[in-house]
Amino acid sequence: MFNCKKIINGRINVPETESLPTTASEVYKEGEALVLSSGKLTKASGTTKPTHISLADYTAPASGQKDLPCYRIAPNMVFEVPVSFSETAVAIVVGSKLKVDTDGLGVTDVTTGGVITVVDALDANTNKSNGDLISVIVE
């Protein structure tokens, strides 16, 4: 899950909450990377640059969906996220850009077309285990 650890040079270290429309029949998880598409929130993955982070678990019905509490991503937010390593695990390098994982809850070690910038590899290069945490920003 995308966990906002700090806001660089921010007066307040807590993002401001907003509520936005959801997509019919979509399942949302707290900490999931989201993007607005046709005016509604949907999961961001791969090379889709996320714009929002979900603040709640919610399963949207086919009709009569409720708005989802979330916050807008700013370029000065540092997130701690889990990384999923590929079969041929690649070292996490500060400054490299990684793809959003298919579940929208973390990143992969794939750099081709990446949209999430690594600012600290933490311990991810020690074991190269799925779920290791790294620090990133969304630019």
Disulfide bonds with the S-S distance in Angstrom:
none
